[in-house]
Amino acid sequence: ELTRWLPFRPEYLDELIRHDGRGEFASGEDKCPACVSAGITHRCLDCFGLPVFCKTCLLVAHQCHPLHAIEKWNRSFWEKDSLRMLGLTVELNHRGGPCKHPAAPFDMVVIHINGFHVVSVRFCGCKTNSRDWQRRNQTLRARWFPASQDNPSTVFTFETLDLFHELTLQGKLSAHDFYVGLMNRSDNTGVRGYPKRYDEFLRVTRIYRHLILVKRTGRGHDPAGVGATRSGQLTLECPACPHPGKNLPDGWDSSNQSWLYRLILAVDANFRLKMKDRGAKDPELGPGWAYFVEDKAHKEEWNSCDSTFQAIERATSRVNDGYSVTGVGSIICARNGLVRPNGVADLQKGERYANMDYIFLASIMGVFVNWLLVSYDISCQWIKNLSSRVSEYPSNMQESYRHVVLTPVVPKFHLNAHGKACQGPFSLNFLKWSARTDGEGIERGWSHINPIATSTREMGPGFRHDTIDDHWSAWNWHKITGFGSLLFRKSKEAVEESNIYRKQHDNFTATFGSSDIYEWQKMVDAWQDGPHNQPNPYADPPVEQSTAKVRLELAKEESSITQSEGSLAHEMSPSALIVRGLELEDQSRYYIALVQACKTRPQPNQASMLQERRTALVRKVQKWRTIQLVYMPTVASLLSSGEPPHDPSLTAASIDSVPIIDPFVPPLLLPSSLPISIRQTLTPRLNLTAKETRLRAAQAEDALAELRRLLKIRATSIQFKKVNMVGQRAQTRVRSVLTLFQDKIDRVANRYRAAQAALVSLGPEEKQWDKLFPMLNANDVRGPGKESDDAPHHKKKKATANAKESESRRVLSWIWTSETASKDDCSDDELALLMRCEWARSQARAERWEEKKILLVEEMRRTLTYSDWKATWWRGQAALRDNEHLCAVIRDGLRAYAQKQAVMWEQLAVSFATRWYKLLASNGLKTDWPEQYRIAAVDASLKTPNKKFRARLREDHPAKLSMILKSLSRLWMSTRVSMVRGQ
């Protein structure tokens, strides 16, 4: 598109320059278009069409536009002028009309979205009542926010404050940058000079965003006043979370599906949201009213507790010197990522239990559900002695905790960093009713809030809390408005994946005997009832891995070198760098294999998944690259040359041409892939080449062991099929199961090939790596039985003489006769354990997807019910302050705003229901929604061009269809009547 525009560049430039002259009046005709008598002298930059006027017509046209930017023609060019200099005076409190008792003209600095203005103002002197007479109220009614309460001389227009509010919430723009931008719009040369109002701008924006937050949560409608606001009352709740009395059905607490009404939370700490210790006394406008806990009470509890988690103690770290706050702890809804009321607090000395316990208890105060699932990256430690620690807190903070059943889990990404003892009982993959919750949503929230860390660390404590509260409120609101697309996307995926994984599991189950399934199911049920006391059915039998041994040896060697020769150049050791590189290499091969599997143009959702995977992979490689350049600086020259050497580790799988998917991944450039000349320039002290050689040898050995294990499982499944499976349907099930195993076998085989190629490249020659670890060809990947018995069914090729060999001529693959083969020989019992593990995991995958589908349907219902409750709540606020002491205009504003909010929540609910209904109805999922939203959704669905869906809808509701349409007509008619009457 840009190349098409280039030929028009001169034309565009001429049109821009045209605006610097008098336009069509440059030819000599210079009469004012309005009065057609006087000559043109001025023009307005803010009126449409850049109109020109004489002085008199300009003032008449701008009686209600005192902040328009004006320019004057000085016979050579247009120069800046102002309406004040031309004699315009603004009269307040009379809608721009004349006042009978005006005050003397007064020059006021007005800051608008188009810059700084000095405006001549006459305040109203009519003393009808105290409010009308106050100058601060006169400016507020003109939508000008005063910088002071008494005799304001500086104001900021509401448009300016709204614009900054939106920009800072969306783009994290600082107040200083916005203020400087306004100054530059007024005078980009600094010649004219305007009074400094930056301090006033900071104060006003802080007050304004607080008032907006108070107004939007209905505190202006409370007869008790804003001062009666309770803790957490200025927050936006998650509509999809369970809220007794708001969005839960009758009898929810005794339902046989009680897991649907469980509250799922995520806990974490962020050490980027610090605050410098300036000793400033800065009050908080709403202490504890929103997302931050009340600071004074929090500090009192924290100072009375000495408990700490030493592994993450940061109080003595040099990076925290000079900071009174080292970060924040937070609790969110783990399902949809909304921050909990009173779910944020400052951390004074790292992630101490005293802080995190307080946040947890404060966030669940007033929550009365029966079951609580809490995801925390150190849940296995935090849960110990939690009850005894809770007993030390005030009784009102203990109440909600005492009557819930708490289940601690570890987020999925963090779980791998824990030991084997934690990876079973705290796993969201295996825990029943976890509904594929990942627990990592809180990390995504940090990525939203972290950009303001550089600004908030310079603020005072109150200003910082108010600012972060405001950003969390915007985060929650955008989450809520995005529920329509978010829950639709999740539900669509859950419906598709649950069908796939259920079919896979049923096929897998059909390959085993009923007695095996009964024993395995009994073991799974026992573990679910007591995961800490029962054997883990999901855990693989322990296998001694060579890679783990080598990593431990290298870590010990590097530790001794560090003690004798000093610290390393980076906190990640050289061996850890190589290990991480091998992991990224494996991920790169897997991505390439996925791209290769797309023989035709992929579907949009498949292409999106591949693109997201590639983006994440490239980001990981870039992060790893920064550390690689510390230990391998010579790699920089290869990267800058634009043609880095080909990475042999990624040659294991060829890549077909797929039009919309980029199969390229950045080369890792480990020592094995470098030319010998460059490899010899690596720092001898680090010995990177030798370390990679040892790790590659261990990787090859482990890959062979894993390959043999998978081939044995496949051979066992085939043998069972031959004896027990009869008929085409049963045979098809077995083939689908073997396809899954074949994908794992291919991935492990490619890992071995990459390790073997790297070893041959690294040398040394006397090691003869190609003999110790021979090249693995496709026909080498076969089980201990005959090739025809266990060949992968989805990769059948033309029969060869080798495939038809008799038992007397059969040659065993070298993978079964190598030196490492005897180390991992497993018995029939071990094979049975492996099969049980695979079956249990297959069941867990199927069940988690099914749970996710069911829970999403419930979350949709809760969201619509909550929205309906919220609309009703707002209508109930409309008349709360109706009394004879409140003036009519305020009462009218209260009613109008309450009605506006109620209709907004109803419109949100209608848009959600319309988006979701077709998906649920098409898949036979119930829509137990409030009637008005179900009717609206049905009506929208009937208008869809999808004839198949319309036919099914008419078939499902033949008797109710006409009734639904009539009810819909009556609903909209009653809604319009109610709005006209102001009810």
N, C-alpha and C positions, 0 to 999 in steps of 0.2 A: 504493500500500500504506500509506503514512503517513497519508493522509486517512482510510482505513478504521480506522486505529488511534486516531485522535484521540478518538472518543467513549468509548474505554476508558481514557483517561488518568487520570481520577480513581480508577478501580478499581486500576490498576497502582500509583499513588502510595500508596493505602491499604495495599496489600500490602507495599510497601517500609517504610512506617512501622510496620507490624505487628511487624517484626523488632526494633524498638527496645524492645518490651515483653516480657512473659513469655509471650506467646502464649496457648495454651490453659490455661496455669496461672494466668492472671490472674484467673480466676473464683473462686479461693479454694483449690482443690486444689493444694498445693505440695509433695507428697511426691516423693522421688527415684524415678523410674521403675525404677531398677536394684535398689535395696534395699527400696523401699516402706516405709521407716521414717523416715529422716532427711529434713529439708526440703531443697529445692533451694537451692543457693548459687552454683553456677557453670554456665557453658555453654562449649562448644568451638566456635569459629568454623570450624575446619577439618574436623571430623567431619561426615559426611553427615547432613543433616536438622537441623542446629543443635541437637544434643541437650543436655539439662540434667542436672546431677548434683548429688549432695551432694559434700562435699570428699573423703570416703574413696573413694567409687566413681569419682570423677574420677581420682584418683591410680592406682587399680587399672587403669582403662581406658587410661591413657596411659603405662604403663611402657615401651612401645616407640614412643611418639609424643611425645618430649620437646620437639619444636619446634612443637607446635600452639599456636595463639593462644587464650588463655583470657580470659574475662571473668567478673567477680563482680557479683552483684546486691547493691547497697548500700541496698535498700529504696526507692530512688527511680528508679534507672536502672542499666544495665550499665556497669561501668567496667573498665579493663584490669587484668589480674592476670597472674601467671606461675606456672608449675609449680614453679619453683625456690622461690618464696616460700611455696608450699604444702607444700614438703618433699620434692619429687621429686629423687632423685640418680641419675645415669646411670653405670653401671659399664661400662667398656670392656674389649674383648678377650675377652669370654666370651659373646658374642651376647646381651648384656643380662642374663645370669645372674650370680649372686653370685661374687665372687672370694675365694679363700682367703687371699690376702695383698694386700688392697686398700690403696692409698695414701690419705692423708687427703683429704677432699672439697676440691675446687678449683673456684673460679668461673671459667668460661670464656666468652668472647664468641663466640657462634655466629651467623653471618650466613646466613640462609636466604631462600628466595624470598618468604616472607611477612613479612620484616623482621629486625630485630636481636633477639637473645635473649641472656640471661645464664643459663647452665646450670650446675648443680652436677654436677661430674664426679669420679669416682673412677678413677684409672688403675690398671691391673693391676700387681701387684708380683711376679708369678710369673716367676722368672728361668729359664725353660726354655731360651731361647737369646737371643742379643744382639738379634736382630731383633724378637722378641716383646716384649722389655722396653722397646725404644725408644718413647718417647711419640709421636713423629711417626708411627710405623707404626701405633700403636694408633688414632690419630685417622683415618688413611687407611683402615684397615679398617672404620671406622664410616662411610666415605664423607664424612669431614670433612677438608678440605685445610688443613694447618697453615700459618700465616703465617710461622713460623720453624722451624728444624730442631731446636733445643734448647729443651726445656720450653715448648712453644707455649701461649700464653694466648688466642689468637684463631684461629678456624678458619672456613672457608667451605665450605658443603655443596656436594657435587658437583652437586646440582640447580641451585644458584645459578650456579655456573661454567658449566654446560651451557646454562642459559637465557641468560646474558649472551653466551656464545659464539655461539649461534644468532641472537640479536637484532643483535649487532654485525656479523655476516657478512651477514645478510639486509637489515637496515634501517640499517646503518652507525651504530648508536647508540654514542655515546661512553661510556667507562667512568665519567666524571663524572656524566653524566645518569642512568645506570643506578644508580649508587651513591646519588645524591640521591633517586631514586625509592624505593629500599629504605628509606632513612631516613624518608621521608614516610609510607611504609606503617606504620612502627613508631610514629611520632609526628609528626603533621602540624602540630602547634602549637609544637613546640620546648620544651615545658614539661618533659617527662621528661628529655630529654638522654641521649645515648648517646656512648660513647667514639669518637673519630675513628679510623677504620681505612681511610681512602682510600688512603694510600701502600701499606699492606699489600695492599689489593685490587688495585692496579696490578701489584704484584710477583707476586702469586699467579696472577692471570689470565694473565700473560705466561708463567709457568712451566707452567701447566696446558695452555694451547693448544700450547706446544712439545711437551709430553709426549704429547698426543693426536696431533700430527703424526708424532712418532717412532713411536708405537705403531701407527698406521694404515698405515705404510709397512713394517712388519715388522722394524724395527730391534731390537725387544725380543727377537726370536727368534735373533739372530745370536750365536753363541758368542764371537766376537771382541769383543762389547760395542758399546754405542752410540758410543763414542769412535772406532770404526773406520769410521764412516759416511763414504762418499766424496762428492765434489762432485755435487750434483744428485740424490742418492739419496732425498731426502724429497719428491720430486715425483710427480705423477700424470701419466703419459704419455698422449698421445692414442691411443686404441686403433685409430683409423681411419688413422693415419699408418703408413708402412711401417717395420717393425722387423725386420731380418734375425734369424732364429733364433727369432722369436716369432710373427709372423703372415704371413710371406711363404712362398709355395709353393716347392718344390724347383725349381731351375733358373730362378728369377726373374731372375737376373743375365744370363742368355743368352736370355731370352724375346724374341720378335719384337714384343711389346707392352711394351717396357721403360718407356714413358711412364707406364704404370699404377703403377710402383713408384718414382716420382719423389717426393721430399720437397719440399713447397711451403711456404715460409715468408714471413712478413711482418715488416718492420722499421719502427719508428717511434720518435719521442721524445715525451715528455709533459713540459711545463714547468709543470704545476700541482703535481706531487708534489715540492715543494721541502722543504728543511730549514734551519731557522735555525742560525746559527753561535753556539752556546752554549759551545763549548769543553769539552763534557761528555765524560768517558771512560765510555762505556756499552758493555759487552761484548755481542757477538752470541752467542746460545745455540747456534746452528748455523751457523757461518760458511761460506757457500758450499754448504750442504747441500741447499738447496731451489732457489728461483727466482732469488734474488740471487746474483751471482758473489761469490767470496771477496774481501772489500773490500781487504785488504792487498795481495794480488797485483795486483789491478786498479789500485790507485793507483800501484804501482811501475811498471807498464807505461805508465800514462798520463803519469806524470811524465817518462818517458824519450822521449816523442814530442811533437813540436811541430806536427804536421799539424793543420789546421783547415779548416772550410768557412766562409769569411768571411761568406757571405750569410746564415747563420743564427747567427752568433756573438752570444751574449747576455751575455758576461762583463762588458761595460762598461755594460750597461743599468741604469738607476736602479732598476728594479723588482727587481733581484737583489741590491741592497745589503743586507748583513747576513745573507746566506744562504751557507752552505758547500756546499750542493747546490742546483742550479738546476733540477733535474728528473730524469727517469729515461729511459733507452733500453730498449727491449724487443723481443723476437723471439717470435713466436707461430706456431702452425700456421695457415697462411692459409686452409685449407679449413674448419676447424671452430672456430678461435679459442682453442685451449688454449695457455697460456703454456709455453714450452719450459724444460726444466731448465737452470739457469744462464743464463736468457734475459733477465735484468733487471740493470741496473747504474745507479749514480748518474752524473749528469752534473755535472761541477764547473764547467765554463765553456762551456755551450751544447752544441750537437749536433756535437761534434768527431769527426773520423774516428777518432781514437785511441780514443775511447769505443765508438763503434759497431762498429769492427773487432773490438775485444776481445769485445764481447757476441756478435757473430756467430760468432767462432771458438770461444768458450766453449760456445755453445749447440749446436754441431755436433760437439763432441768425442765420439768413440765412435760416431758415425753413419757407417755404411758402405753408402751407397746410391751409385748411379752418376750420378744426375742430380739437380740441385738448382735449383729455381726460387725466386728471391728477389724479393719485391715491396717496394719502398722508394720513397718519394716523390721522392727525389733519386738514383735508381739511375743515371741518365745521367751524373752526376758522380762518385758513389761508386765505380762500377766501374772508373773510370780509375785506373791504378796500384795497384789493389787487390793484385795479386800481389806487387808489390815491397814494399808495406807489410806484407803477411803474412809475408814472409821475415824480417822483423825480430823476429817473435814466437818464443817457445820452440818447439822442434821438436814437442813433444807437442800443441801447439795447431795446428800446421800439417798434421798427418797427415791428418785427414779432408778438409781443403780441397784437398789436393794430388791426390786421386784421384777427385774429382767434376767433372762438367761443370756449370758454373754459368751459368744464364740469368737476367739481371736484367730486371725489368719495373717499370713504374710503376703504382700503383693507379688504377683507372678514374676515380674522381672527381678525383684530382689531375692526371691526364694533361692535361686541358684547359688547365692553367696553364703547361704546357711549350710550347716552340716547335714548329713544324711538323716540324723534323728529328727530334724525339723521339717525336712522336705516332704514328709508324708502327712503328719497330723495338721500342719499349717498350710497345706496346699489347697488353693481355690480350684485346681483342676480336678481333685478327687473328692472334695467335701460335698456331701449331698445338699441340695437346695441352694448352691452358690450361684447357679444360673449364669455361668460364664462371666461373672464379675471379675475384673482383672486387678482392682485395687490400686491401679496406677493413675487414676484420673486426677489425683491431687498434684501429680507432677506436671500435668498439662496446665493446671491453674497457676503454678509457679511461673511457667513461661509467659503467662499473661501479665503477671504483676511485677516480675523482675525488672522490666525496663524503667520503672519509676524509682528503683533503688538508689540511683545516683542523686536524685532530687530529695527523696524523703530522708536520707541519712543526714542531710544538712538542716533539716527542720527541727523545731522544738517538739516535745513529746505530744502535746495536744494537736498541733497542726498536722503532725505525721499520722496520728490515729484518724483524724477526720478525713485526711486525703485517702488513706488506704481503705477506710470504710466506704468512701464514695466509689472507689474503683471496684471494690468487691460487689457493691450494689449494682453497678453497671454490668459486671460479669454475670451475676445471677439473672438479671433481667434479660440479657441477650441469650442466656441459656434457656430461659422459659420461652421466649418468643421463637426459639429454634426447635422447640419440642416437636412441632409438626413434621419437619423434615428428619430430625434426629431419630425419633421413635419409629417413623415410617421406614427409614433406611435399616435400622436395627431389626425391626420385625420382618422385613422382607428377607434379610440375610438369615435370620433365625428360622423362618419357615423353610427356606431352601436347604440350609445346612442340616436342620434336624431330620429332614426326610432322607438326606444323603447318608448321614452317620447312623441313623436308625436302620436303614437298609443294609449298610455295611456290617453293622453289628449282628443283625439277624442272620445274614449270610455266614458270618464267622461262627456264630453260635451253632448253626446247623451242621458244622463240620465236627462237632464233638458229641460224645454220648451224654445222655440225660443225667447219669450219675455224676459225671465230672462237673457238669454245669451246676447241679444241686450243691455239691461240696464247695465249689468256688463261690457260689452266691451266698452260701451260709458264712463263709469266711469274710466276704465283703460286708455283709450286714453286721457281723460282729465288730468289724473294724470301724464302721460308721457309728456304731453305738459307743465305742470307746477307743478312739484312735491312738491314745497314749498307752493303752494297756494290752492291745491286741497286735498280732503280727500283721505287717502291712502287705496286703495282697497285690498292691501296685508296684512294689519294689522289685527290681531285678535281683537275682542271686548275686552275691558279691563276687566281683571279678577283679583279679589283681592286674592293674594296668601298668604297662611299662612307662607310659608318658608321665604318670603321676610320680613314679620313682625318679625319673630324670629331672623333673621340675624341682623336686625336693633336693636332690643332689646339687643342682645348679644354684638354688637359693642359698644353701649352706655355704657353697664356695664363694658366692658373691658377698655373703655376710662377713666371712673371714677376710676377704680382700678389702672390704670397706673399713673394717677395724684397723687393718694394718696400713692402708694407703690413703684413707680419707673417703669422704662421701662421694657418691656418684653424681653425675651431672643432672639427673632428674629423679623424682621420687619413684618412677617406674624403672625397675632394673632392666638391664639388657636382655636377660633371659625372659622376663615377663613381656618385653617388647616382641620377641620372636614368637612366644606363645600366643599373644594377641593377634599377631600377624597370621599365624596358622588358622586361628578361628575365623578371621575375616576371609581368608582364602577359601575355607570350606563354605562360608556363606555366599561367596561370589560364585563358586561352582554350582551351588544349589539354585541361585538366581538364573544362571545361564541355562541350567537344565529346565527350569520352568519356561523360559523363553523358547527353548528348543521344542518343548511339548506343544507349543502353539503352531500347529501345522498350517492352520488357516488364520484368517484375521480374527483376533479374539473378540469376545463380547465386551461391551463397555465396562461392566463391573470387573471382568477379568483383567482388562487393560489397566483399569484404575488400580487394582491390587498390585499388578506388576510394577507400575510406575511408583507407587508408594513404597514398595519394597526396595526398588532401586535407589530412590531418594534417601531412604534411611541408610542403605548400605554405603552410598557415596559419602554421607555425612560422617559415618563411623570411620571410614577410611581417611577422610580429611583430618579428623581429630587425632587418629593414630599417626598420621603423617607428621604432625608437628613434633611428636616425640621421636619419631624415626630420624628426623633431620638433626636432632641433638646428638645421637649416637652414630649416624651415618650421613654426615654433611655432604659427602661426595655425590649422594643421590640427587641433590639439588641441581647439579649440572645436567643430569640426564633428564630431569623433569623440565628444565628450562629449554632444552634443545628441541622439545616438541615431539621427539620420536624416541621414547624410552624403549629399552630392549623388550622383546617379547617375553611375557611371563609364562614359563613352561607349566606352571601349576594350574593354568586355566585352559590347557589344551585337551583336557580329558574329555570334553564334550563339544562337539561341533555345534555351530549356531546357524539355524536356518534364518532366512531373511523374513522378518516380520515387519510389515510396513509402519505400524504405529508404536512399536516398542523399541527402545534403544537397548541393545544387548550389551553395550560397552560398560565395563566397570574399570575404575582406575587400577593400573598395575601396582602391586604392592612393593615390588623391587626388594624382596628379601635377598640375602647374600647369594643364595643358590641361583637366582635369576640375573645376577650381575655378571658382566664380562670379567674374565680373570684379571685383566689389567686394573679394573676398578676395585675388584674384590681385595686385591693386594694392598690397596691404599687405606683400608679400614683400620681403625685404631687397634694395634696388636694387644694392648692391655685388656680391651673388652672381649677379644676372642670370639667375635660374633659368628664367624664361619664355623668354628668347632662346636659352638653351642647349638647352632641350627642343625648341624650334622647329627648330634646326639638326639635332639628332639625329633628329627625326621626319621631316624632309625626306630625310635620308640613309637612314632606315629604309624610307621609301616607295620611294625609288629602288632600293634593294637588293631589296626585295620584288618589285618589277616585274621586275627582271632575273632573279631566281630563278624567278618565275612563268613567264616566257618560256622559260627553260631547261627546266623540267619539261614544259611543253606541247610543246616540240620533241621531247623524249625520248618522250613519249606518242605524238606523231604518227609518229615513226620506227617505234615498235613496231607501231602499227596498219598502217602501210604494209607492214612485213615480214609481218604476219599475212595481209594480203590477197593477197600474192604467194605465200607459202610454206605457210600453214596450211590444211589441208583436213580436213573432218570435224568432228563435234560435240565430240569429246574434245579435239582441239587447240584449237578455238575457246573451249572452257570454260577451258582453261589460260591463254589469253591474257587472257580477261576477269578472272580472278583476279589476274593481274599488273597489269592496268590499274587494278583496284580499289585496290591498294597505292599506285600513283602518284596516284590521285585523292585519297586521304587527304592526301598531302603537298601537292597543289595546293590543296586546301581550306584547309589550315593557313596556307600562304603568302598566299592571297587574303585570309583574315581578318586577317592581320598588316598587309597593305596597307590594308585598310578602317579598321583602328584608327588607323594613322598618318595617313591622309587626314582622318578625322574630327577628330583632335587638331589637325592643322594648320589646319583651318577654324575650330576653336574658338579657337586661339591668335591668329590674325590675323598681321600686320596686314592690313587690307583691301586696301591697294595691292598686296600681293603676289599677290592673286588665286590662292590655293592651289587653289581648286576647278577652275581652268582648267589650271594646271600639272600637278596630280594630280587628274584627274576621279574622280567616284564610280565604283566598280567594281560593276557589276551582275552577276547570275549569267550572263546571256547574253553578257557581255563576256569571260568566261573561256573562250576557245576558241583553238585553234591557228591557224596560218596557212593551213591547208587548209580544205576545206568542213566545215561543222558536222556534217553527217551522217557524215562520214568518221571523226571522232575524238571524237564525243560519248561521255561516260562510260557504259559499258554498265550499271552498277549503278544509274544514276539516269535511266533512260529515262523520258521524259515523253510526253504526248500530242503527236503530230506537229503542228507549226504551219507556217504559210506561210513563216516565216523559216527553218525547218529544211529546207523543200523548195525553197529558192531555187536558181535555176540559176547556173552559173558566171558568166554575163554580168550577173547581178543581185547577185552575192555582194558583201557589204561587209566589208572587213577590220576586225577589232576594233581599237579605239583603242590598245590596249596595244602593238600592233605599229607604230603610226605616231607614238607620242609622242616627245618630244625625247630621252628616254633610250634609246629602242629601238636606235638606231644604235651605242651604246657597247658593247653586249654581243652583237653579231651573231657567231655561231659557225659554223665551217665543218663539213663532213661529218666531217673527221678529229676535230674536237673532240667532235662528237656520238658518234663511236665510242669515244672515251676515256671519255666520261660513261657510256655503256652498259657498258663494261668495268668501270668502278668499281662501278656498281650490281650487276653480276653477281658480282664478287669479294666484295663485302660480303654479298650474299645467300648465297653459298657459305660464308663465314665464320660467319654466324649459324647456318646449318644444321649445320655441322660442330661448332661449339662446344657446341650443345645435345646432339648425338649423343655427343660426348666426355663431357659431364657425366653423361649417362645411364649410360654404360659405367663411368665412374670411380666413380659412386655405388654401383653393384652391387659393385665391387671393395672399396670402403670398408666396405660392409656385411659382406662376407666377412671382411675384415681385423678388423673389430670383434668378430665372433663368435669368430674364431680367437684373437685376443689375450685375450678374456675366458676362453676355455678354457685358454689357457696360464697366465693369472694364477691361475685356480683350482688348477691343478696345482702352480704355484709355491707357493701358500699351503699346500697339503697337505704339500709337501716341507719347509716351515719348522717343522711341528709338533714334530718330534722332534730338531731340531738341538741343543738344549741339554739333552737327556736325559743326565744323569750322576748318579753317587751323591752329588755334593756339592750338588745342587739339591734343595730340599725338594719333596715330592710335590704340595703345593698350588700351587706356582708351575708345576710341570710340567703339572699338570692345566689351569691357566689358559692356558698357552701352546698346548696342544693344542686346547682349546675355542675359543680366539680364532682360531686358524688355520683350523679347520673352519668356523667362522662366516663368515669372510671368503671362503673358497672357495665355500661355498654361495651367498653373496651375489652373487659374480661369475657363477656359473652361472644363478642366477635372473634376473639382468640379461640375460644372453645369451638365455635362453628367452623373456623378454618381448619382446626386440628381434626375434628370429626369428619369433615369432608375429605381431608387428605387420607385418613386412615380407613374409612369404612369399606371402600372397594377392596383393599388388600385383605381385610379380615373376612369379609363376606365371601370372597372368592375362595378362601381356604377353609371355610366352615368354622371359623372362630367366632365366639360369641361377642356380641356388642351390648353388654348390659349397661347402657349409658343413660343419663338423664334424657327423658323423652324428647325434649325440644331439639337436642343436638342430634339424636338419632334420626328424627324426622328430616332435619335439614340435610344430613348426610345422605339419606335415602333419596331425597329430591335431587340433590346434585348428581348422584349416581345414575338416576334415571335419564339425566340429560347427557350422559356420556355417550360418545360415538361407538363404544364397545358393544356391539349388538349381542354378543355371546353373554356378556355380563347382565345386560338388561333382560334377556330371556330368562336367565337363571333367577334373577331377582323377582320377576313376575311369577315364575314357577314356585318360588319359595313363599311368596306372599300374595296368592291370588285373591284371597278374601279381604286382606288388610290394605291392599294397595290404594283403592279409592278412598278409604277412610284416612290413610296417612296423608294423601294429598289434600283432602278437605281440612284435616287438622293443621297442616302446614299453612294453608291460607288463613285460617282463623288465628294462628299464632302470630303471623306477621301483622295482621290487621290489629290485633290487641296490642302488639308492641308499639305500633305507630300511634295508636290512641293514647297509650300511656306516656309516650314521649311528648305528645302535644299537650297533655294535661300536666306535664312536669312531675308525674308520679314516679 
